Amino acid sequence: MRVKVLENGYFERMAKHFAGLGAECIGPDALRFLRWSLLNYAGGSIYAAANGCGKGLEEFYSKGRKGGGGAARWGSRDSYAPADAAFLNAAAFASLELDDNTRGSVHPGSFIWSSVLAEYTEKGGDAGTLIRSVLLGYELMTRAAILGADKALELGLHPPGLFGALGSAAAAALMLSGSGLTASEASAEPADGSVQKTSEVIVNAVGLAASLMPLCPFTAFTEGSDAKDFYGGWGAYIGSMAAEAAACGLTGPKHILSGIKSLESIFRGEKGAEIPLGAPYMIEFLNIKEFSACYSVNPAVNAAKKLLAEHRIDTSDIRSIALDSYPYSVDIDPGDIRLNATSARLSLAYCTAAALMGDDIDAELFTDMEPRLEKYRPLMERISVRSFEPYGRGSGAARAARLTAELSDGRIISAEFNGGNEAGGSGAVLSDESLRKRFLKQTVPALGKEKAEALADAILSFGPKSDIDHIVSAMKTL
């Protein structure tokens, strides 16, 4: 049985919409969220490059690939083919777990910005086409994830790694072959059929990428293996490669998501179609991680912060803590597995202990792990993590957690945080001021105060006529 949402060219309509969209037709809300997503991506990318995040993976992957093209690797003067640059940049950024999120439990920014900017630094383009490409990538990846997230979670897969290639492919394909129109032309097809040709390239790129989608079992994250770092980059690689192939005339199956012997069993959801294109665009549901960890620990960390705010306690006075968290967060918790910089970002006990001891859940918390584990272990051993079924399962579950602490004097205190049923359970407060503050914290050590502030200003005023080279240059040459 065909998935109703995918009937009548659901994704094809998206491709044609963005292929024929004039940049000046994009509203201020969509542009504001796009700027925030770029600020988050640029800040994390600069921090990752300056601090050698993903260095082992880069040393392995870059052998024989340097100089293979003109696409930029952030923090390096080396250049690569676009797919290789997209892979390295996305993998390094994603390793920080400071991604953004829209709907469907995916993180579009790392995949889409990496692929679009790789194509731009290789072949050039204009800011208007880049903006439309990013909006399309967020739109298609988010809507695909809404359809497939429940099945991905049921199968134990990592949704961002699974669906990332689709958004990257669409965005990179439009960046390569975009045909933006003026506002007066947006409703009519030009005589040369350029909108139709561009949308066909996008559809073929998505079909090619969907044919090559990686499985990405979540266990790589839970075990803290290096395979997890591939998840952040491989979707960007596949998407960029698929876009390049489609631009060269290669085709992908148009019914790969809902056809005979297709991926229909994954994309069986019925949500998303009720939201018309552009009313609003999916990027306008943007949520940016507050902490450098998996979204699964957010409710527990926020409950810990709430407990500290409501009760002035010293952790030495805590006899025991019962941590009741929503079931999926407990399902992917590494438990007794030896923690490292990757698996600790899923550990409810580790992140909660750090928060209760007043430490920031930032990238530094997951470096030099041995002394940190020694510091937090006595408190971690007093935390009992429990799955709280009433919070629910699946994409509609409440992202929530409750801490109940017994103190040495016999008192019982508790705090609960419920972030609702949107992925993330919370996120950073989205405003120019708050995101700029985090950006400067990430980038001033590498760029210096003056250069970092100028880059933040450029991103927060980014628009269809902006200079992309200024932003790219700052990210490439730290």
C-alpha positions in Angstrom: 0.0 0.0 0.0 1.4 3.4 -1.0 2.2 5.9 1.7 -0.4 8.6 1.3 1.9 11.5 2.1 4.3 10.4 -0.7 1.6 10.2 -3.4 1.4 12.9 -6.0 5.1 13.9 -6.0 5.5 15.1 -2.4 9.3 15.6 -2.7 9.2 16.5 -6.3 6.9 19.5 -5.4 9.5 20.6 -2.9 12.3 20.4 -5.5 10.3 22.5 -8.0 9.2 25.0 -5.3 12.8 25.8 -4.3 14.2 25.6 -7.8 11.8 28.4 -8.8 11.9 30.5 -5.6 13.3 34.0 -5.8 15.5 34.7 -2.9 13.7 37.9 -2.3 10.5 35.9 -1.8 12.0 34.4 1.4 10.5 36.0 4.5 12.4 37.5 7.4 11.6 34.7 9.8 13.1 32.0 7.6 16.2 34.2 7.1 16.6 34.7 10.8 16.5 31.0 11.6 18.9 30.4 8.7 21.4 32.9 10.1 21.2 31.2 13.5 21.8 27.8 12.0 24.9 29.2 10.2 26.1 30.9 13.3 25.9 27.7 15.2 27.6 25.7 12.4 30.4 28.2 11.9 31.1 28.5 15.6 31.2 24.8 16.2 33.2 24.2 13.0 35.9 26.8 14.0 36.1 25.3 17.6 36.4 21.8 16.2 39.1 22.8 13.8 41.1 24.8 16.4 40.9 21.9 18.9 41.6 19.0 16.6 38.2 17.4 16.9 38.0 14.3 14.8 41.8 14.4 14.1 42.2 10.6 14.0 39.4 10.2 11.5 40.8 13.1 9.4 44.4 11.6 9.4 43.0 8.3 8.2 40.5 9.7 5.6 42.7 12.4 4.1 45.5 10.0 2.9 45.6 10.4 -0.9 42.6 12.8 -1.0 44.2 16.2 -0.3 44.4 18.4 -3.4 41.7 16.4 -5.1 39.6 19.5 -5.7 39.0 23.1 -4.6 36.6 22.6 -1.7 37.6 24.0 1.7 38.4 22.1 4.8 37.8 24.3 7.8 40.9 25.4 9.6 43.2 24.2 6.9 44.8 25.4 3.7 44.3 22.0 2.2 41.6 21.5 -0.4 39.5 18.4 -1.4 36.9 17.2 -3.7 33.5 18.5 -2.5 32.3 15.2 -1.2 35.5 14.7 0.8 35.4 18.2 2.2 31.8 17.8 3.2 32.6 14.5 4.9 35.5 15.9 7.0 33.7 19.2 7.9 30.5 17.5 8.9 32.2 14.7 10.9 34.3 17.2 12.9 31.4 19.5 13.7 29.0 16.6 14.6 31.6 15.1 17.0 30.9 18.1 19.3 27.2 17.2 19.6 26.3 20.9 19.4 24.0 20.4 16.4 20.7 22.0 15.6 17.4 20.2 15.2 14.1 20.8 13.6 11.6 17.9 13.7 12.0 14.2 13.3 15.0 13.8 15.6 17.6 14.8 13.0 20.3 17.5 12.9 20.2 19.1 9.5 22.8 21.8 9.9 26.0 19.7 10.0 25.0 17.8 6.8 23.5 20.6 4.8 25.9 23.5 5.5 28.9 21.1 5.0 27.6 20.0 1.6 26.4 23.4 0.3 29.6 25.2 1.4 31.8 22.5 -0.1 30.1 23.0 -3.5 30.4 26.8 -3.1 34.1 26.7 -2.3 34.7 24.4 -5.3 32.5 26.0 -8.0 31.3 29.3 -6.7 27.8 30.7 -6.7 25.8 33.5 -5.0 24.3 34.0 -1.6 20.7 33.9 -2.9 21.2 30.4 -4.4 23.0 29.3 -1.2 20.1 30.4 0.9 17.5 28.6 -1.2 19.7 25.5 -1.2 19.9 25.4 2.6 16.2 26.0 3.0 15.5 23.1 0.6 17.9 20.8 2.5 16.3 21.6 5.8 12.8 21.1 4.3 13.4 17.8 2.6 15.5 16.2 5.4 13.1 17.2 8.1 10.0 16.1 6.2 11.7 12.8 5.3 12.7 12.3 9.0 9.1 13.0 10.2 7.9 10.2 7.9 10.7 7.7 8.9 11.8 8.6 12.5 9.5 6.2 14.3 10.7 3.2 12.2 14.3 4.3 12.6 13.9 4.4 16.3 12.2 1.0 16.3 15.1 -0.5 14.4 17.7 1.0 16.7 19.2 3.3 14.1 20.7 6.8 14.4 18.2 9.0 12.6 20.6 11.9 11.7 23.1 9.5 10.1 20.3 7.6 8.3 18.5 10.6 6.8 21.3 13.1 6.5 22.2 12.2 2.9 18.8 13.1 1.6 19.0 16.7 2.8 22.6 17.1 1.7 21.8 15.7 -1.8 18.9 18.1 -2.3 20.8 21.1 -1.0 24.0 20.4 -2.9 22.1 19.7 -6.1 20.3 23.1 -6.0 23.6 24.8 -5.2 25.1 23.2 -8.3 22.3 23.9 -10.7 20.1 26.5 -9.1 17.9 28.7 -11.2 16.6 31.4 -8.9 13.9 33.7 -10.3 12.8 37.2 -9.5 9.6 37.7 -7.5 7.7 38.5 -10.8 9.0 35.3 -12.5 8.5 33.0 -9.5 5.0 31.8 -10.6 5.9 31.1 -14.2 8.2 28.6 -15.8 10.9 30.3 -18.0 10.9 29.5 -21.7 14.1 27.4 -21.4 12.5 25.2 -18.7 15.3 25.9 -16.3 13.2 25.3 -13.2 12.1 21.9 -14.5 15.6 21.0 -15.3 16.9 22.0 -11.9 14.1 20.2 -10.1 14.9 17.0 -12.1 18.6 17.2 -11.0 17.4 17.6 -7.4 15.0 14.6 -7.6 17.7 12.4 -9.2 20.2 13.5 -6.5 17.8 12.5 -3.7 17.0 9.2 -5.5 20.7 8.4 -5.8 21.3 9.3 -2.2 18.3 7.3 -0.9 19.7 4.3 -2.8 22.9 4.6 -0.8 21.6 5.5 2.6 23.7 4.1 5.5 22.1 2.2 8.2 23.9 3.8 11.2 23.0 1.5 14.1 22.9 3.5 17.3 25.2 1.0 19.1 28.3 2.8 17.6 27.3 5.8 19.7 26.4 3.9 22.8 29.7 2.0 22.7 31.7 5.1 22.0 33.4 3.6 18.9 35.0 5.7 16.2 32.4 4.5 13.8 30.0 7.1 15.3 32.2 9.9 13.9 31.6 8.5 10.4 27.9 9.0 10.9 28.2 12.7 11.1 30.1 12.9 7.8 29.0 10.0 5.7 25.6 11.4 4.9 27.2 14.6 3.7 29.6 12.6 1.6 26.8 10.6 0.0 24.6 13.6 -0.5 27.4 15.6 -2.2 28.4 12.7 -4.4 24.8 12.1 -5.4 24.4 15.8 -6.3 27.5 15.8 -8.4 26.4 12.6 -10.2 22.9 14.0 -10.9 24.4 17.2 -12.2 26.4 15.1 -14.6 23.1 13.4 -15.9 23.1 10.2 -13.8 19.6 9.2 -12.5 18.2 7.8 -9.3 15.0 5.9 -8.8 12.1 8.4 -8.5 10.0 6.1 -6.3 12.8 5.0 -4.0 10.8 6.1 -0.9 7.5 4.6 -1.9 7.5 2.1 -4.8 7.9 -1.5 -5.6 10.6 -3.0 -3.4 11.5 0.4 -2.1 12.2 2.0 1.3 8.4 2.3 1.9 8.6 0.3 5.1 10.7 3.0 6.6 8.9 6.1 5.3 5.5 5.0 6.6 4.6 8.1 8.7 1.7 10.3 7.8 2.8 13.6 9.5 4.2 16.7 7.9 2.0 17.0 4.8 -0.5 19.2 6.8 2.2 21.9 6.9 2.2 23.7 3.5 5.5 24.7 2.0 6.6 28.0 3.2 3.9 28.3 5.9 6.2 28.0 7.6 9.4 26.5 6.2 10.8 23.7 8.4 13.9 25.7 9.3 11.5 27.9 11.3 11.1 25.0 13.8 14.9 25.3 14.5 16.1 24.2 17.9 19.8 24.4 18.9 21.4 22.2 21.5 22.0 23.9 24.8 24.6 21.3 25.8 27.5 19.5 24.0 25.8 16.1 24.4 23.0 14.1 22.9 19.6 15.6 23.3 18.6 12.5 25.3 20.4 13.9 28.4 18.9 17.4 28.2 15.9 16.8 30.5 18.0 15.2 33.2 20.6 18.0 33.1 17.9 20.6 33.2 16.2 18.8 36.1 19.6 18.8 37.9 20.0 22.5 37.4 16.4 23.1 38.6 17.2 21.0 41.7 20.2 23.1 42.5 18.4 26.3 41.9 15.5 25.3 44.3 17.6 23.7 47.0 21.0 24.9 48.1 22.8 21.6 48.7 26.3 20.2 48.6 26.6 17.0 46.6 28.5 15.4 49.6 25.1 15.6 51.4 23.4 13.5 48.8 22.9 9.9 50.0 21.2 8.7 46.8 19.4 9.9 43.7 16.7 8.3 41.7 16.8 9.6 38.1 13.5 8.8 36.2 14.0 9.7 32.5 11.9 9.1 29.4 12.4 5.5 28.1 14.3 6.2 24.9 17.0 8.2 26.8 17.5 5.1 29.1 17.5 2.7 26.1 20.5 4.4 24.6 22.3 5.2 27.8 25.7 3.4 27.8 25.2 2.2 31.4 28.2 0.2 32.6 30.1 0.5 29.3 33.4 2.3 29.9 32.8 5.9 29.1 34.8 8.0 26.6 34.3 11.3 24.9 31.7 9.8 22.6 29.6 7.5 24.9 29.7 9.9 27.9 27.5 12.3 25.8 24.7 9.7 26.2 25.4 9.0 29.9 22.6 10.2 32.1 24.6 9.6 35.2 27.8 11.3 34.0 26.0 14.4 32.6 23.7 14.7 35.7 26.6 14.4 38.1 28.5 17.1 36.3 25.5 19.4 36.3 24.9 18.8 40.1 28.5 19.7 40.7 27.9 23.0 38.9 30.0 22.2 35.8 29.0 23.3 32.3 27.9 20.6 29.9 30.2 21.9 27.2 32.8 20.5 24.8 35.5 20.7 27.5 33.5 18.3 29.7 34.3 15.5 27.3 38.0 16.0 26.9 40.7 14.5 29.2 38.1 12.0 30.5 40.1 10.1 33.2 40.4 12.9 35.7 36.8 13.9 35.1 35.5 10.4 35.7 37.5 10.3 38.9 35.9 13.5 40.0 32.3 12.5 39.1 32.4 8.8 39.9 31.5 9.0 43.6 28.3 10.9 42.8 27.6 8.8 39.7 27.6 5.7 41.9 24.8 7.2 44.0 22.6 7.8 40.9 20.1 5.1 39.9 18.8 5.6 36.4 15.3 4.3 35.7 13.1 4.2 32.7 9.8 6.1 33.3 7.2 4.6 31.0 4.5 7.2 31.6 6.6 9.7 29.7 5.9 7.6 26.6 7.8 6.2 23.7 8.3 7.1 20.1 8.4 10.5 18.4 5.5 11.7 20.5 7.1 10.9 23.9 7.6 13.6 26.5 11.3 14.6 26.7 11.3 14.7 30.5 13.1 13.6 33.6 12.7 13.7 37.3 15.4 13.7 40.0 14.5 12.5 43.5 17.4 12.9 46.0 17.6 11.6 49.5 19.9 13.7 51.7 22.1 12.6 54.6 19.7 14.3 57.1 16.8 12.2 55.7 15.1 14.9 53.7 13.7 14.1 50.2 13.9 16.7 47.5 13.0 16.5 43.9 12.8 18.4 40.6 11.2 17.6 37.3 11.9 19.0 33.8 9.5 18.4 31.0 10.4 19.7 27.6 7.3 18.5 25.8 7.3 16.2 22.9 9.6 18.0 20.5 13.0 16.4 20.0 15.5 17.9 22.4 13.4 18.5 25.4 14.8 22.0 25.5 17.5 23.9 23.7 19.5 27.1 23.8 17.5 30.2 24.0 17.4 31.4 20.4 18.2 35.1 20.0 20.9 37.0 18.3 22.4 37.9 21.7 22.5 34.4 23.2 23.8 32.7 20.1 26.4 35.4 19.5 27.6 35.0 23.0 28.1 31.2 22.5 29.7 31.8 19.1 32.3 34.2 20.6 33.1 31.8 23.4 33.8 29.2 20.7 35.8 31.3 18.3 37.7 34.1 20.1 40.5 31.8 21.2 41.1 30.8 17.6 40.3 34.0 15.7 40.9 36.8 18.2 38.1 39.1 19.5 38.0 41.5 16.6 37.9 38.9 13.9 35.4 36.8 15.7 33.0 39.7 16.3 33.3 40.8 12.7 32.4 37.3 11.6 29.4 37.1 13.9 28.2 40.4 12.5 28.5 39.2 9.0 26.6 36.0 9.7 23.8 37.7 11.7 23.2 40.1 8.8 23.6 37.5 6.1 21.2 37.8 3.1 20.8 37.2 -0.6 23.3 39.8 -1.6 25.9 39.1 1.1 29.6 38.2 0.6 30.0 34.5 1.2 33.8 34.6 0.7 34.3 36.6 3.9 32.6 34.0 5.9 34.3 31.1 4.2 37.8 32.7 4.5 37.4 33.1 8.2 36.4 29.5 8.7 39.2 28.2 6.4 42.2 30.1 7.7 42.1 30.3 11.5 
